[in-house]
Amino acid sequence: MTGADDRYMAEALALARQAAQCGEVPVGAVVVHDGRVIGRGHNQTVGCADPTAHAEIVALREAARTLGNYRLDGCTLYVTVEPCAMCAQAALHARLARVVYGAAQPRTGAAGSVVDLFAQPSLNAHTQVVSGVQAEAAAALLRAFFAQRRAEQRELAEPLREDALRTPPTAFEAVWRQAVACGLSPQVSHVRHDLPALAGLRLHWLDVGPPKAPVVWVCLHGPLGWWPQWLPWLRARLDQGERCLVPDLIGFGQSDKPKKAAWHTPGHHAAVLHDWLDALSLESCRVALAPGADWLLPALQARLGARVERTIAVSPAELLPPQADWLDAPFPDRGHRAGPQALAAATR
């Protein structure tokens, strides 16, 4: 290793930082010929939708264009991370004199960690390899990048409580095709699990219509329903420029389903809806009740008070008739049915 190796590796590290800023795995590379940098690159696989756009490949391509030759005799490739098999073979094809890298890659490295392509005597090209140049700085970039990615994934994750079930998304594909045919977009579908009354459970709802509509309806289903039953009624409200919020109560539809029937009390459901409307900053609303939903109304009115402007009962003729293809979709087995069973008992 020489002082020049440190200097050129520092430039490769700067390119690796650019990759991280672009959301790419932070790997940078430079190609040097006669003391001059003739190729630069950082990972661009995501941005270019190109599985070959590793930092080394990008730098080698630019160097070849600079020299007007795919043979890079006498050149040195500096890369912050041990090359993979693809990049190692590209370096050999280019007839590089040297490859200098920083951090080892125990899972993918092809310069000695997993395999050592540079040490294969049967290959007709041979390149000197120097490892460990500013290795800690390169490894620190990788650690920071993946730690941030894990933190972002945790923030976006939708955890499921151990005492609950979640229906697989594939169960709802046919229902959503029907909704799209009725003029709804999947973009009207929303979920959240951060409301206090949810205690980690995920609540699903539809938000249909203009955000600043003068009339906002909260549409509550009964023990045999969930959001698809409202499709005909939603169409009529949209035609009048009104907004409809259609929650799947906990235990129903695309919301999470606690396994214990004891969860399903009017007070508990009303608390969830209260927190949800607070989170939506909804100061007033009208409530539309599907058949069987009136069991929840006293608890909800006690929570919301004057925020409920008006309450109406929607007749079965205005809703989607009960059909097995949508009624049964959220409940692939008996364990998912604690909510319907509890509500059916409460509304007898």
Secondary structure, DSSP 4 states (H G I P E B T S, - for coil): --HHHHHHHHHHHHHHHHHHHTTS---EEEEEETTEEEEEEE--TTTTT-TT--HHHHHHHHHHHHHT-S--TT-EEEEEE---HHHHHHHHHTT-SEEEEEE--TTT-TBTTS-BGGG-TTSS---EEE--TTHHHHHHHHHHHHHHHHHHHHHH-----TTEE---GGGGHHHHHHHHHTT--GGGEEEE--SGGGTTPPEEEEEES-TT-S-EEEEE--TT--GGGGHHHHHHHHHTT-EEEEEE-TTSTTS-EES-GGG--HHHHHHHHHHHHHHTT---EEEEE-TTGGGGHHHHHHHHGGGEEEEEEPPGGGSPPP-HHHHSTT-SSGGGGHHHHHHHHHT-
